[in-house]
Amino acid sequence: MGRDRRPLGLLFWLVLGSALTVAVLGASATGIGTGTGTDPGTSSHGAGGGGPEPDDYVDIRSVPPAAPVPRPGPDGSTGAYRVDCGRNEGHHYNQDNLVVSPGLPGGAHHTHEYVGNRSTDARSTDRGLAAAPTTCRGGDRSTYYWPVLRRTDRPATHAYEKAAGHGNAGRILGPAEVRLEFHGNPVGKVVAMPRFLRALTGDAVARTARSEADVRARWGCSSLPDRFTTRYPRCPEGDRLTRTLIFPSCWNGLDTVDSTRAHLVFPAANGVCPRDTFAVPQLRITLGYDALPPGTPIALDAFPEQRHSPRTDHAMFVNVMTDAAMAVVVDCLNSGRRCTV
């Protein structure tokens, strides 16, 4: 639908390695703790590379509620379209990143977890993705992926848990829930995403980056759904830890790939897209993890220099929906309906 320029310079993450950090859960919480407990980097099941900073933690109950979302205007697209692609029951993991480092196996230097397209790896092509099987109901062959979360007090027992290297260790925590939803725009109608559009949200080098512009991490707890933080939250006992990954939704109308991330950007706070861009369906990925016993150390896969800052959370997406399937999504959003596949 537009020219598909292959990215040059998408190796900005590859100069870094990856390791695990640990957050020790507070005695009265099931979320990430204060970081003052035993450092698993010194244990048989932990990882080296340094732990998180003291200010990487926050009690979710001290986080104020998020600002209300803009009220939709008369021309807004208020619908929601949910795709069920499972919870990675087939254990699709690798250390590749098709969006950031295409053609480079192991280029991520940490482990990604996938739902949707079952063939995705660094060597995937548009043609191969379009012909591959999928975990999604309704035949959506898009690929959705993010870095894994690990329990570092338990040893890795499967090959896919050990494959990342670079200090990553511990048992991977599979999400208890994976929610994939597309939303509209509060001030106007959305247009179709082009097929094979590549998208990225978040910043895997947020701790050492000079700019805050790409930090999109939203950590939370299930009992307080209106509170989000870029820090590891300490959740009330029994709560699920959540990660919400929201993608940019203003497309330049030309490119499906751009190494500068300029082809797909975020709208302003009021929902208005920048000049010369068009509102497309906004993807939101929400991951929920079953509550763990207090004191359980967990960590997000990250590069060593990032010291496992929770601000480095990120996710990627490749749209492989057919034009007809994308038209159904657009119609659902623009007509204000709630749809599920």
C-alpha positions in Angstrom: 0.0 0.0 0.0 3.0 2.2 0.4 6.7 1.7 -0.4 8.2 -0.9 1.9 11.7 0.5 2.7 13.8 -2.0 4.6 15.4 -0.3 7.6 19.0 0.8 7.7 20.3 1.4 11.1 17.9 -0.7 13.1 20.9 -2.2 15.0 20.7 0.5 17.7 19.9 -2.1 20.3 22.5 -4.6 19.3 25.5 -3.0 20.9 24.2 -4.0 24.2 24.1 -7.3 25.9 21.3 -8.7 28.1 21.0 -9.8 31.7 18.4 -10.2 34.4 17.8 -8.2 37.5 15.7 -9.0 40.4 13.1 -7.2 42.3 12.3 -8.7 45.7 8.6 -8.6 46.6 7.6 -6.8 49.7 6.4 -8.8 52.6 2.9 -7.2 52.3 2.7 -7.3 48.5 2.8 -9.7 45.6 4.4 -7.2 43.1 8.0 -6.3 42.8 9.6 -5.4 46.1 12.0 -2.8 47.3 15.2 -4.5 45.9 16.7 -4.8 49.4 16.5 -8.5 49.7 19.0 -11.1 48.6 20.6 -10.3 45.2 20.0 -13.4 43.0 23.0 -12.4 41.0 25.0 -14.1 43.7 22.9 -17.2 43.8 23.0 -20.3 41.7 19.8 -19.4 39.8 20.3 -15.6 39.5 21.9 -13.5 36.8 24.8 -11.1 37.0 25.0 -7.6 35.4 23.7 -5.6 38.4 20.4 -5.0 40.0 17.7 -2.4 39.6 18.1 1.1 41.2 16.3 1.9 44.5 13.9 4.3 42.7 12.8 1.6 40.3 10.2 0.4 42.8 6.9 1.9 44.0 3.9 0.8 46.0 1.1 0.9 43.5 -1.2 2.3 46.2 0.9 5.5 46.3 0.5 6.0 42.5 -2.3 8.5 41.7 -5.0 7.5 39.3 -4.2 8.2 35.6 -5.6 11.3 34.0 -9.0 10.6 32.4 -8.9 9.8 28.7 -10.2 12.5 26.4 -14.0 12.5 25.9 -14.7 11.3 22.4 -15.9 14.0 20.0 -18.9 13.6 17.7 -16.7 12.2 14.9 -14.7 9.9 17.1 -14.2 6.2 16.5 -15.2 4.7 19.8 -15.2 1.0 19.1 -12.9 -1.8 20.3 -11.9 -4.9 18.5 -10.4 -7.9 20.4 -8.3 -10.7 18.8 -7.9 -13.9 20.7 -4.4 -15.4 20.0 -3.9 -17.5 23.1 -1.2 -17.2 25.7 1.7 -18.8 23.8 0.7 -22.3 24.8 3.0 -23.5 22.0 6.1 -22.0 23.6 7.1 -19.8 20.7 10.3 -18.0 21.9 13.5 -16.8 20.3 16.2 -14.2 20.6 15.3 -12.5 17.3 13.7 -9.2 16.6 12.2 -9.0 13.1 11.1 -5.4 13.5 14.4 -3.9 14.9 17.0 -6.3 13.5 15.6 -8.2 10.6 17.8 -10.9 9.1 20.0 -11.1 12.2 19.4 -14.3 14.2 19.9 -13.7 17.9 20.0 -10.0 17.4 17.8 -9.2 20.3 20.3 -10.6 22.9 17.3 -11.5 25.1 14.3 -13.7 24.8 11.0 -12.6 23.1 7.7 -14.3 23.6 5.1 -14.5 20.7 1.5 -15.0 20.0 -0.1 -15.0 16.6 2.1 -15.9 13.6 3.8 -19.2 14.5 6.7 -18.8 12.0 8.1 -15.4 13.1 11.9 -15.1 13.5 14.7 -12.8 12.2 14.6 -14.3 8.7 10.8 -14.0 8.2 9.6 -12.4 5.0 6.3 -10.8 4.2 5.5 -13.8 1.9 6.4 -16.3 4.5 4.4 -14.6 7.2 1.3 -14.5 5.0 1.5 -18.3 4.4 2.3 -19.4 8.0 -0.1 -20.9 10.6 -1.3 -18.8 13.4 -2.5 -19.1 17.0 -5.2 -16.4 16.5 -8.9 -17.2 16.0 -10.3 -15.9 12.8 -7.0 -16.5 10.8 -5.1 -13.3 11.8 -1.5 -14.1 10.9 -0.1 -10.9 12.5 2.8 -11.3 14.9 2.7 -9.9 18.5 5.8 -10.2 20.8 7.5 -8.8 23.9 10.4 -9.6 26.2 9.8 -12.4 28.7 9.4 -12.0 32.5 11.3 -14.6 34.6 11.2 -16.0 38.1 14.9 -16.0 39.0 14.7 -18.2 42.1 13.7 -21.2 40.0 16.2 -22.7 37.5 15.5 -22.8 33.8 14.5 -26.3 32.8 13.7 -26.0 29.1 16.0 -25.2 26.2 14.1 -22.1 25.2 14.6 -20.7 28.7 18.4 -21.1 28.5 18.9 -20.0 24.9 19.3 -16.3 25.3 22.6 -16.3 27.1 24.1 -12.9 28.0 23.3 -13.7 31.7 19.6 -14.4 31.3 18.6 -17.1 33.7 15.6 -18.4 35.6 12.2 -19.8 34.8 10.1 -17.9 32.3 6.7 -16.8 33.7 4.0 -17.4 31.1 1.2 -14.8 31.3 -2.1 -16.0 32.7 -3.8 -13.5 30.3 -2.9 -12.0 27.0 -5.4 -9.3 25.8 -5.0 -7.9 22.3 -7.3 -5.0 21.5 -7.5 -2.4 18.7 -9.0 0.9 19.6 -10.2 3.9 17.6 -9.4 7.6 17.8 -11.4 10.0 20.1 -11.5 12.8 17.6 -12.0 11.1 14.2 -12.4 8.0 12.2 -9.5 5.6 11.6 -8.2 4.3 8.3 -6.8 0.8 7.6 -3.3 -0.1 8.5 -1.3 -1.2 5.5 -0.5 -4.9 5.4 3.0 -5.8 6.7 3.2 -2.6 8.7 6.0 -2.9 11.4 5.4 -1.2 14.7 7.4 -0.8 17.9 6.5 0.7 21.3 8.7 1.4 24.2 12.5 1.8 24.5 14.7 -1.1 25.4 17.6 1.2 26.3 15.5 3.7 28.3 17.8 3.8 31.3 20.8 5.0 29.3 19.0 6.9 26.5 19.2 10.7 26.6 15.6 11.1 25.6 12.4 10.1 27.4 10.3 10.4 24.3 10.1 6.6 23.6 9.5 5.4 27.2 6.0 3.8 27.1 6.2 1.2 29.9 2.9 0.9 31.9 3.1 -1.5 34.9 0.2 -2.0 37.2 -1.9 -4.3 39.4 -5.2 -5.9 38.7 -7.2 -4.4 41.6 -6.2 -0.8 40.7 -6.7 -0.8 36.9 -6.7 3.1 36.7 -3.1 3.3 38.1 0.0 2.8 36.0 3.7 3.4 36.6 7.0 3.2 34.7 8.4 1.6 37.9 8.1 -2.0 39.2 4.9 -1.9 41.3 4.3 -3.6 44.6 0.8 -5.0 44.3 -1.7 -5.7 47.1 -1.6 -9.4 48.1 -3.3 -11.7 45.6 -3.2 -9.2 42.7 -2.0 -10.0 39.3 0.9 -8.0 38.0 0.1 -6.3 34.7 2.0 -4.9 31.8 0.2 -2.7 29.3 1.9 -1.9 26.0 0.2 0.7 23.8 1.4 1.3 20.2 1.6 4.5 18.1 -1.4 5.0 15.9 -0.7 7.9 13.5 0.6 6.7 10.2 2.4 8.8 7.6 0.4 7.2 4.8 3.6 6.0 3.0 5.9 3.6 4.7 5.5 0.2 6.4 9.0 0.3 7.8 11.2 3.2 9.0 14.4 2.9 11.1 13.7 6.3 12.6 10.2 5.3 13.8 8.8 8.3 12.0 6.3 6.3 9.9 4.1 5.6 12.9 3.9 8.0 15.8 1.7 8.7 18.8 -1.2 11.2 18.8 -1.3 14.2 21.1 -2.9 13.8 24.5 -6.2 15.0 23.0 -6.1 12.3 20.4 -5.2 14.6 17.5 -2.6 13.1 15.0 0.3 15.2 13.8 -0.1 17.0 10.5 0.2 14.8 7.4 -0.5 11.6 9.4 -3.6 9.5 9.5 -5.2 7.8 12.5 -5.1 4.0 12.3 -6.3 1.4 14.8 -4.4 1.6 18.0 -3.1 -1.7 19.3 -3.0 -2.3 23.0 -1.4 -5.5 24.5 -2.2 -6.3 28.1 -0.3 -9.1 29.9 -1.4 -10.4 33.3 0.6 -12.7 35.6 -0.7 -14.8 38.4 0.1 -13.6 41.9 3.3 -15.0 43.3 4.2 -15.6 47.0 5.7 -12.5 48.7 9.4 -12.4 48.3 9.5 -14.1 44.9 12.2 -12.5 42.7 11.2 -11.7 39.2 12.9 -9.8 36.4 12.3 -8.6 32.8 14.8 -9.6 30.2 17.0 -6.6 29.4 20.4 -5.4 28.3 23.1 -5.4 31.1 23.7 -1.6 30.8 20.0 -1.0 31.5 20.2 -2.8 34.9 16.8 -4.2 34.2 15.0 -0.9 34.6 11.2 -1.4 34.3 11.2 1.6 32.0 12.8 -0.5 29.3 9.6 -2.6 28.7 8.7 -2.8 25.0 6.8 -4.7 22.4 6.6 -5.2 18.6 3.9 -5.9 16.0 3.8 -6.9 12.4 0.3 -6.5 10.8 -0.4 -9.5 8.6 -4.2 -9.2 8.4 -5.6 -9.3 5.0 -7.1 -6.1 3.6 -10.6 -7.6 4.1 -9.9 -8.5 7.7 -8.5 -5.0 8.4 -11.6 -3.5 6.8 -13.7 -5.4 9.4 -11.6 -3.9 12.2 -11.9 -0.4 10.9 -15.7 -0.7 10.5 -16.0 -2.0 14.0 -14.0 0.9 15.5 -15.7 3.6 13.3 -19.2 2.4 14.1 -18.5 2.4 17.9 -19.1 -1.3 18.4 -17.2 -3.8 20.6 -16.2 -6.8 18.6 -14.4 -10.1 19.5 -12.9 -12.7 17.3 
